[in-house]
């Protein structure tokens, strides 16, 4: 179920992977793996911000600027995860099949990888924002960060 969810999400934004010979790698390994890693990364960062930094520590970091830094960190780490996982899986697939990409295919692959990386950065930020609304009630100091709603 999650495999289809993340595959549908990424393909709706990016279209089919290019070159076409790598479509199975993206659908079976890259899209679901990166999507799941990104979700758990955003959850971990939301718990870090609301529970660890604003409940456990004695000095709270509850300002919106602190939240924005963690949001930016989520986006950067999401982009890093996407690039690393996709590059590793593609290189493994090409090495196992002995396939060589033409110059045009290599350029298309890089362009698609950059688009995938940027898309995953946005997905990571979106997951962090959504999970912030779910987790912020666990905080003592940051119940109203980034906004007062729904409190």
VENZI-V374089 format. One record per residue. N is the residue number from 1. RES is the residue in three letters. PHI is phi in degrees with one decimal (NA if undefined). PSI is psi in radians with two decimals (none if undefined). Layout:
n=N res=RES phi=PHI psi=PSI
n=N res=RES phi=PHI psi=PSI
//
This chain:
n=1 res=UNK phi=NA psi=-0.84
n=2 res=UNK phi=-66.0 psi=-0.55
n=3 res=UNK phi=-60.4 psi=-0.80
n=4 res=UNK phi=-68.3 psi=-0.66
n=5 res=UNK phi=-60.7 psi=-0.91
n=6 res=UNK phi=-70.7 psi=-0.64
n=7 res=UNK phi=-62.6 psi=-0.78
n=8 res=UNK phi=-63.9 psi=-0.73
n=9 res=UNK phi=-61.5 psi=-0.89
n=10 res=UNK phi=-69.1 psi=-0.68
n=11 res=UNK phi=-71.8 psi=-0.48
n=12 res=UNK phi=-65.9 psi=-0.62
n=13 res=UNK phi=-84.3 psi=-0.76
n=14 res=UNK phi=-99.3 psi=-0.35
n=15 res=UNK phi=85.1 psi=-3.01
n=16 res=UNK phi=-70.5 psi=2.51
n=17 res=UNK phi=-61.1 psi=2.60
n=18 res=UNK phi=-129.3 psi=2.34
n=19 res=UNK phi=-72.2 psi=2.73
n=20 res=UNK phi=-62.8 psi=-0.42
n=21 res=UNK phi=-66.8 psi=-0.30
n=22 res=UNK phi=-98.9 psi=0.07
n=23 res=UNK phi=-56.8 psi=-0.80
n=24 res=UNK phi=-61.4 psi=-0.62
n=25 res=UNK phi=-65.2 psi=-0.77
n=26 res=UNK phi=-63.5 psi=-0.82
n=27 res=UNK phi=-68.8 psi=-0.63
n=28 res=UNK phi=-92.5 psi=-0.49
n=29 res=UNK phi=-122.0 psi=-0.91
n=30 res=UNK phi=-73.1 psi=-0.96
n=31 res=UNK phi=-59.3 psi=-0.91
n=32 res=UNK phi=-67.0 psi=-0.67
n=33 res=UNK phi=-65.4 psi=-0.84
n=34 res=UNK phi=-66.3 psi=-0.72
n=35 res=UNK phi=-61.0 psi=-0.75
n=36 res=UNK phi=-68.7 psi=-0.77
n=37 res=UNK phi=-59.8 psi=-0.71
n=38 res=UNK phi=-66.0 psi=-0.72
n=39 res=UNK phi=-61.1 psi=-0.84
n=40 res=UNK phi=-69.3 psi=-0.55
n=41 res=UNK phi=-63.0 psi=-0.83
n=42 res=UNK phi=-63.5 psi=-0.68
n=43 res=UNK phi=-64.2 psi=-0.77
n=44 res=UNK phi=-63.1 psi=-0.72
n=45 res=UNK phi=-69.5 psi=-0.63
n=46 res=UNK phi=-65.8 psi=-0.74
n=47 res=UNK phi=-66.4 psi=-0.67
n=48 res=UNK phi=-60.4 psi=-0.81
n=49 res=UNK phi=-68.0 psi=-0.88
n=50 res=UNK phi=-82.5 psi=-0.62
n=51 res=UNK phi=-94.5 psi=-0.92
n=52 res=UNK phi=-74.0 psi=-0.97
n=53 res=UNK phi=-72.6 psi=-0.47
n=54 res=UNK phi=-120.2 psi=0.26
n=55 res=UNK phi=-137.6 psi=-0.83
n=56 res=UNK phi=-81.0 psi=-0.81
n=57 res=UNK phi=-72.9 psi=2.62
n=58 res=UNK phi=-78.7 psi=-0.43
n=59 res=UNK phi=-101.7 psi=1.88
n=60 res=UNK phi=-78.6 psi=2.56
n=61 res=UNK phi=-114.5 psi=1.41
n=62 res=UNK phi=-109.7 psi=-0.02
n=63 res=UNK phi=-73.3 psi=2.75
n=64 res=UNK phi=-63.3 psi=-0.52
n=65 res=UNK phi=-67.3 psi=-0.62
n=66 res=UNK phi=-65.2 psi=-0.73
n=67 res=UNK phi=-63.9 psi=-0.69
n=68 res=UNK phi=-65.1 psi=-0.60
n=69 res=UNK phi=-64.7 psi=-0.74
n=70 res=UNK phi=-68.8 psi=-0.62
n=71 res=UNK phi=-61.9 psi=-0.80
n=72 res=UNK phi=-63.1 psi=-0.70
n=73 res=UNK phi=-61.7 psi=-0.70
n=74 res=UNK phi=-61.4 psi=-0.76
n=75 res=UNK phi=-66.4 psi=-0.74
n=76 res=UNK phi=-66.6 psi=-0.78
n=77 res=UNK phi=-67.1 psi=-0.62
n=78 res=UNK phi=-63.4 psi=-0.71
n=79 res=UNK phi=-66.0 psi=-0.70
n=80 res=UNK phi=-64.8 psi=-0.75
n=81 res=UNK phi=-60.3 psi=-0.80
n=82 res=UNK phi=-61.7 psi=-0.82
n=83 res=UNK phi=-64.8 psi=-0.83
n=84 res=UNK phi=-64.5 psi=-0.82
n=85 res=UNK phi=-66.7 psi=-0.77
n=86 res=UNK phi=-65.3 psi=-0.80
n=87 res=UNK phi=-63.3 psi=-0.72
n=88 res=UNK phi=-66.2 psi=-0.79
n=89 res=UNK phi=-67.5 psi=-0.68
n=90 res=UNK phi=-67.5 psi=-0.78
n=91 res=UNK phi=-62.9 psi=-0.67
n=92 res=UNK phi=-65.3 psi=-0.73
n=93 res=UNK phi=-65.2 psi=-0.78
n=94 res=UNK phi=-66.0 psi=-0.65
n=95 res=UNK phi=-70.2 psi=-0.66
n=96 res=UNK phi=-72.0 psi=-0.54
n=97 res=UNK phi=-94.0 psi=-0.24
n=98 res=UNK phi=72.2 psi=0.33
n=99 res=UNK phi=-78.6 psi=2.42
n=100 res=UNK phi=-110.1 psi=2.35
n=101 res=UNK phi=-91.2 psi=2.42
n=102 res=UNK phi=-70.1 psi=2.91
n=103 res=UNK phi=-59.7 psi=-0.76
n=104 res=UNK phi=-65.5 psi=-0.68
n=105 res=UNK phi=-68.0 psi=-0.66
n=106 res=UNK phi=-65.0 psi=-0.70
n=107 res=UNK phi=-67.3 psi=-0.69
n=108 res=UNK phi=-65.1 psi=-0.70
n=109 res=UNK phi=-62.1 psi=-0.78
n=110 res=UNK phi=-61.8 psi=-0.73
n=111 res=UNK phi=-63.1 psi=-0.74
n=112 res=UNK phi=-66.7 psi=-0.69
n=113 res=UNK phi=-63.3 psi=-0.71
n=114 res=UNK phi=-65.1 psi=-0.70
n=115 res=UNK phi=-64.0 psi=-0.71
n=116 res=UNK phi=-64.9 psi=-0.70
n=117 res=UNK phi=-63.7 psi=-0.79
n=118 res=UNK phi=-65.7 psi=-0.70
n=119 res=UNK phi=-63.5 psi=-0.72
n=120 res=UNK phi=-69.5 psi=-0.52
n=121 res=UNK phi=-62.9 psi=-0.73
n=122 res=UNK phi=-67.8 psi=-0.67
n=123 res=UNK phi=-64.4 psi=-0.73
n=124 res=UNK phi=-62.1 psi=-0.76
n=125 res=UNK phi=-63.9 psi=-0.73
n=126 res=UNK phi=-63.3 psi=-0.80
n=127 res=UNK phi=-59.0 psi=-0.74
n=128 res=UNK phi=-62.9 psi=-0.75
n=129 res=UNK phi=-63.5 psi=-0.82
n=130 res=UNK phi=-64.2 psi=-0.74
n=131 res=UNK phi=-70.3 psi=-0.45
n=132 res=UNK phi=-61.4 psi=-0.70
n=133 res=UNK phi=-68.2 psi=-0.50
n=134 res=UNK phi=-80.5 psi=-0.57
n=135 res=UNK phi=-98.4 psi=-0.31
n=136 res=UNK phi=-66.1 psi=-0.31
n=137 res=UNK phi=-70.8 psi=-0.26
n=138 res=UNK phi=-78.9 psi=-0.21
n=139 res=UNK phi=-88.1 psi=2.62
n=140 res=UNK phi=-90.4 psi=-0.77
n=141 res=UNK phi=-95.4 psi=-0.46
n=142 res=UNK phi=-113.0 psi=0.60
n=143 res=UNK phi=-64.4 psi=-0.41
n=144 res=UNK phi=-106.8 psi=0.17
n=145 res=UNK phi=-96.5 psi=2.27
n=146 res=UNK phi=-86.2 psi=-0.31
n=147 res=UNK phi=-135.7 psi=2.84
n=148 res=UNK phi=-73.5 psi=-0.43
n=149 res=UNK phi=-71.5 psi=2.45
n=150 res=UNK phi=-90.4 psi=0.22
n=151 res=UNK phi=-77.1 psi=none
//
